[in-house]
Amino acid sequence: MPKIDDAALLELEQRWNAIFTALAEGGEVSPAQRLRAEGFMEAAVVLGYANAEQLQDAMAESYRLCSQDSLPEDWRQLFPFPQIPGFGQRAPVVPSTNEQ
């Protein structure tokens, strides 16, 4: 198993934290921001800086720290590498009519 390159991991952690913090606060994450982070993850594996499992483990920890919650057990099946699981807060539903 390759040793994770410290500089690459630091950069990924910053990107994950920005994504997961925005989602935890009810904000939005642009597709470009997410795709760039996923591309960086894939490049880190291709270049031998880490393997997919190491990065997924580190990303799950980043998610836990930002959202104060763990990812669902099956998240790796729902979001295969290098996809970033994006679970934002549910939008409030407010009735738009007076009908009951």
mmCIF file of the C-alpha atoms, coordinates in Angstrom:
data_MODEL
# 
_entry.id   MODEL 
# 
loop_
_atom_site.group_PDB 
_atom_site.id 
_atom_site.type_symbol 
_atom_site.label_atom_id 
_atom_site.label_alt_id 
_atom_site.label_comp_id 
_atom_site.label_asym_id 
_atom_site.label_entity_id 
_atom_site.label_seq_id 
_atom_site.pdbx_PDB_ins_code 
_atom_site.Cartn_x 
_atom_site.Cartn_y 
_atom_site.Cartn_z 
_atom_site.occupancy 
_atom_site.B_iso_or_equiv 
_atom_site.pdbx_formal_charge 
_atom_site.auth_seq_id 
_atom_site.auth_comp_id 
_atom_site.auth_asym_id 
_atom_site.auth_atom_id 
_atom_site.pdbx_PDB_model_num 
ATOM 1   C CA . MET A 1 1   ? 0.000   0.000  0.000   1.00 0.00 ? 1   MET A CA 1 
ATOM 2   C CA . PRO A 1 2   ? 1.540   3.342  -0.992  1.00 0.00 ? 2   PRO A CA 1 
ATOM 3   C CA . LYS A 1 3   ? 2.180   5.988  1.613   1.00 0.00 ? 3   LYS A CA 1 
ATOM 4   C CA . ILE A 1 4   ? -0.122  8.940  1.052   1.00 0.00 ? 4   ILE A CA 1 
ATOM 5   C CA . ASP A 1 5   ? 1.794   11.975 -0.158  1.00 0.00 ? 5   ASP A CA 1 
ATOM 6   C CA . ASP A 1 6   ? 1.401   14.606 2.579   1.00 0.00 ? 6   ASP A CA 1 
ATOM 7   C CA . ALA A 1 7   ? 1.044   17.588 0.230   1.00 0.00 ? 7   ALA A CA 1 
ATOM 8   C CA . ALA A 1 8   ? -1.553  15.812 -1.921  1.00 0.00 ? 8   ALA A CA 1 
ATOM 9   C CA . LEU A 1 9   ? -3.523  14.692 1.129   1.00 0.00 ? 9   LEU A CA 1 
ATOM 10  C CA . LEU A 1 10  ? -3.465  18.201 2.618   1.00 0.00 ? 10  LEU A CA 1 
ATOM 11  C CA . GLU A 1 11  ? -4.808  19.668 -0.623  1.00 0.00 ? 11  GLU A CA 1 
ATOM 12  C CA . LEU A 1 12  ? -7.541  17.035 -0.816  1.00 0.00 ? 12  LEU A CA 1 
ATOM 13  C CA . GLU A 1 13  ? -8.513  17.554 2.810   1.00 0.00 ? 13  GLU A CA 1 
ATOM 14  C CA . GLN A 1 14  ? -8.895  21.285 2.156   1.00 0.00 ? 14  GLN A CA 1 
ATOM 15  C CA . ARG A 1 15  ? -11.099 20.585 -0.854  1.00 0.00 ? 15  ARG A CA 1 
ATOM 16  C CA . TRP A 1 16  ? -13.202 17.989 0.999   1.00 0.00 ? 16  TRP A CA 1 
ATOM 17  C CA . ASN A 1 17  ? -13.581 20.298 4.004   1.00 0.00 ? 17  ASN A CA 1 
ATOM 18  C CA . ALA A 1 18  ? -14.796 23.143 1.795   1.00 0.00 ? 18  ALA A CA 1 
ATOM 19  C CA . ILE A 1 19  ? -17.343 20.852 0.128   1.00 0.00 ? 19  ILE A CA 1 
ATOM 20  C CA . PHE A 1 20  ? -18.589 19.119 3.269   1.00 0.00 ? 20  PHE A CA 1 
ATOM 21  C CA . THR A 1 21  ? -18.714 22.308 5.344   1.00 0.00 ? 21  THR A CA 1 
ATOM 22  C CA . ALA A 1 22  ? -20.784 24.087 2.693   1.00 0.00 ? 22  ALA A CA 1 
ATOM 23  C CA . LEU A 1 23  ? -23.206 21.162 2.503   1.00 0.00 ? 23  LEU A CA 1 
ATOM 24  C CA . ALA A 1 24  ? -23.453 20.856 6.297   1.00 0.00 ? 24  ALA A CA 1 
ATOM 25  C CA . GLU A 1 25  ? -24.323 24.556 6.521   1.00 0.00 ? 25  GLU A CA 1 
ATOM 26  C CA . GLY A 1 26  ? -27.048 24.214 3.896   1.00 0.00 ? 26  GLY A CA 1 
ATOM 27  C CA . GLY A 1 27  ? -24.986 25.855 1.184   1.00 0.00 ? 27  GLY A CA 1 
ATOM 28  C CA . GLU A 1 28  ? -24.330 24.806 -2.358  1.00 0.00 ? 28  GLU A CA 1 
ATOM 29  C CA . VAL A 1 29  ? -21.319 23.224 -3.992  1.00 0.00 ? 29  VAL A CA 1 
ATOM 30  C CA . SER A 1 30  ? -20.730 23.886 -7.668  1.00 0.00 ? 30  SER A CA 1 
ATOM 31  C CA . PRO A 1 31  ? -20.313 20.885 -9.955  1.00 0.00 ? 31  PRO A CA 1 
ATOM 32  C CA . ALA A 1 32  ? -16.919 22.282 -10.991 1.00 0.00 ? 32  ALA A CA 1 
ATOM 33  C CA . GLN A 1 33  ? -15.669 22.334 -7.398  1.00 0.00 ? 33  GLN A CA 1 
ATOM 34  C CA . ARG A 1 34  ? -16.727 18.742 -6.870  1.00 0.00 ? 34  ARG A CA 1 
ATOM 35  C CA . LEU A 1 35  ? -15.394 17.525 -10.229 1.00 0.00 ? 35  LEU A CA 1 
ATOM 36  C CA . ARG A 1 36  ? -12.000 19.167 -9.669  1.00 0.00 ? 36  ARG A CA 1 
ATOM 37  C CA . ALA A 1 37  ? -11.678 17.426 -6.294  1.00 0.00 ? 37  ALA A CA 1 
ATOM 38  C CA . GLU A 1 38  ? -12.684 14.084 -7.829  1.00 0.00 ? 38  GLU A CA 1 
ATOM 39  C CA . GLY A 1 39  ? -10.170 14.564 -10.634 1.00 0.00 ? 39  GLY A CA 1 
ATOM 40  C CA . PHE A 1 40  ? -7.454  15.349 -8.098  1.00 0.00 ? 40  PHE A CA 1 
ATOM 41  C CA . MET A 1 41  ? -8.319  12.136 -6.223  1.00 0.00 ? 41  MET A CA 1 
ATOM 42  C CA . GLU A 1 42  ? -8.085  10.078 -9.399  1.00 0.00 ? 42  GLU A CA 1 
ATOM 43  C CA . ALA A 1 43  ? -4.777  11.718 -10.356 1.00 0.00 ? 43  ALA A CA 1 
ATOM 44  C CA . ALA A 1 44  ? -3.340  10.974 -6.900  1.00 0.00 ? 44  ALA A CA 1 
ATOM 45  C CA . VAL A 1 45  ? -4.093  7.284  -7.411  1.00 0.00 ? 45  VAL A CA 1 
ATOM 46  C CA . VAL A 1 46  ? -2.801  7.190  -10.993 1.00 0.00 ? 46  VAL A CA 1 
ATOM 47  C CA . LEU A 1 47  ? 0.443   8.873  -9.923  1.00 0.00 ? 47  LEU A CA 1 
ATOM 48  C CA . GLY A 1 48  ? 0.882   6.448  -7.025  1.00 0.00 ? 48  GLY A CA 1 
ATOM 49  C CA . TYR A 1 49  ? 0.486   9.004  -4.212  1.00 0.00 ? 49  TYR A CA 1 
ATOM 50  C CA . ALA A 1 50  ? -2.248  6.903  -2.565  1.00 0.00 ? 50  ALA A CA 1 
ATOM 51  C CA . ASN A 1 51  ? -4.724  4.177  -3.318  1.00 0.00 ? 51  ASN A CA 1 
ATOM 52  C CA . ALA A 1 52  ? -8.479  4.568  -3.631  1.00 0.00 ? 52  ALA A CA 1 
ATOM 53  C CA . GLU A 1 53  ? -9.256  2.951  -0.280  1.00 0.00 ? 53  GLU A CA 1 
ATOM 54  C CA . GLN A 1 54  ? -6.869  5.265  1.597   1.00 0.00 ? 54  GLN A CA 1 
ATOM 55  C CA . LEU A 1 55  ? -8.442  8.325  0.013   1.00 0.00 ? 55  LEU A CA 1 
ATOM 56  C CA . GLN A 1 56  ? -11.985 7.118  0.670   1.00 0.00 ? 56  GLN A CA 1 
ATOM 57  C CA . ASP A 1 57  ? -11.112 6.496  4.324   1.00 0.00 ? 57  ASP A CA 1 
ATOM 58  C CA . ALA A 1 58  ? -9.599  9.984  4.658   1.00 0.00 ? 58  ALA A CA 1 
ATOM 59  C CA . MET A 1 59  ? -12.593 11.547 2.884   1.00 0.00 ? 59  MET A CA 1 
ATOM 60  C CA . ALA A 1 60  ? -15.043 9.735  5.202   1.00 0.00 ? 60  ALA A CA 1 
ATOM 61  C CA . GLU A 1 61  ? -13.168 11.147 8.185   1.00 0.00 ? 61  GLU A CA 1 
ATOM 62  C CA . SER A 1 62  ? -13.316 14.636 6.689   1.00 0.00 ? 62  SER A CA 1 
ATOM 63  C CA . TYR A 1 63  ? -17.070 14.217 6.195   1.00 0.00 ? 63  TYR A CA 1 
ATOM 64  C CA . ARG A 1 64  ? -17.478 13.089 9.813   1.00 0.00 ? 64  ARG A CA 1 
ATOM 65  C CA . LEU A 1 65  ? -15.548 16.087 11.138  1.00 0.00 ? 65  LEU A CA 1 
ATOM 66  C CA . CYS A 1 66  ? -17.446 18.619 9.022   1.00 0.00 ? 66  CYS A CA 1 
ATOM 67  C CA . SER A 1 67  ? -20.962 17.232 9.423   1.00 0.00 ? 67  SER A CA 1 
ATOM 68  C CA . GLN A 1 68  ? -20.707 15.671 12.905  1.00 0.00 ? 68  GLN A CA 1 
ATOM 69  C CA . ASP A 1 69  ? -22.194 12.522 11.340  1.00 0.00 ? 69  ASP A CA 1 
ATOM 70  C CA . SER A 1 70  ? -20.891 9.425  9.613   1.00 0.00 ? 70  SER A CA 1 
ATOM 71  C CA . LEU A 1 71  ? -21.587 8.444  6.042   1.00 0.00 ? 71  LEU A CA 1 
ATOM 72  C CA . PRO A 1 72  ? -24.134 5.646  5.550   1.00 0.00 ? 72  PRO A CA 1 
ATOM 73  C CA . GLU A 1 73  ? -22.680 2.128  5.557   1.00 0.00 ? 73  GLU A CA 1 
ATOM 74  C CA . ASP A 1 74  ? -23.274 1.633  1.834   1.00 0.00 ? 74  ASP A CA 1 
ATOM 75  C CA . TRP A 1 75  ? -21.856 4.966  0.682   1.00 0.00 ? 75  TRP A CA 1 
ATOM 76  C CA . ARG A 1 76  ? -18.989 3.316  -1.228  1.00 0.00 ? 76  ARG A CA 1 
ATOM 77  C CA . GLN A 1 77  ? -21.486 1.379  -3.349  1.00 0.00 ? 77  GLN A CA 1 
ATOM 78  C CA . LEU A 1 78  ? -23.596 4.484  -3.972  1.00 0.00 ? 78  LEU A CA 1 
ATOM 79  C CA . PHE A 1 79  ? -20.567 6.675  -4.733  1.00 0.00 ? 79  PHE A CA 1 
ATOM 80  C CA . PRO A 1 80  ? -17.791 4.532  -6.258  1.00 0.00 ? 80  PRO A CA 1 
ATOM 81  C CA . PHE A 1 81  ? -14.296 6.015  -6.347  1.00 0.00 ? 81  PHE A CA 1 
ATOM 82  C CA . PRO A 1 82  ? -13.566 8.833  -7.134  1.00 0.00 ? 82  PRO A CA 1 
ATOM 83  C CA . GLN A 1 83  ? -17.075 10.188 -6.519  1.00 0.00 ? 83  GLN A CA 1 
ATOM 84  C CA . ILE A 1 84  ? -17.562 12.461 -3.528  1.00 0.00 ? 84  ILE A CA 1 
ATOM 85  C CA . PRO A 1 85  ? -20.703 11.726 -1.512  1.00 0.00 ? 85  PRO A CA 1 
ATOM 86  C CA . GLY A 1 86  ? -22.723 14.896 -1.292  1.00 0.00 ? 86  GLY A CA 1 
ATOM 87  C CA . PHE A 1 87  ? -25.397 14.813 1.362   1.00 0.00 ? 87  PHE A CA 1 
ATOM 88  C CA . GLY A 1 88  ? -26.694 18.300 2.004   1.00 0.00 ? 88  GLY A CA 1 
ATOM 89  C CA . GLN A 1 89  ? -29.435 19.384 4.324   1.00 0.00 ? 89  GLN A CA 1 
ATOM 90  C CA . ARG A 1 90  ? -32.940 18.808 3.051   1.00 0.00 ? 90  ARG A CA 1 
ATOM 91  C CA . ALA A 1 91  ? -34.663 21.931 1.810   1.00 0.00 ? 91  ALA A CA 1 
ATOM 92  C CA . PRO A 1 92  ? -37.620 23.084 3.916   1.00 0.00 ? 92  PRO A CA 1 
ATOM 93  C CA . VAL A 1 93  ? -41.000 22.380 2.359   1.00 0.00 ? 93  VAL A CA 1 
ATOM 94  C CA . VAL A 1 94  ? -43.469 25.209 2.747   1.00 0.00 ? 94  VAL A CA 1 
ATOM 95  C CA . PRO A 1 95  ? -47.027 24.938 1.379   1.00 0.00 ? 95  PRO A CA 1 
ATOM 96  C CA . SER A 1 96  ? -47.631 27.367 -1.475  1.00 0.00 ? 96  SER A CA 1 
ATOM 97  C CA . THR A 1 97  ? -51.434 27.355 -1.211  1.00 0.00 ? 97  THR A CA 1 
ATOM 98  C CA . ASN A 1 98  ? -54.039 27.570 1.521   1.00 0.00 ? 98  ASN A CA 1 
ATOM 99  C CA . GLU A 1 99  ? -55.532 24.199 0.570   1.00 0.00 ? 99  GLU A CA 1 
ATOM 100 C CA . GLN A 1 100 ? -55.565 21.621 3.311   1.00 0.00 ? 100 GLN A CA 1 
# 
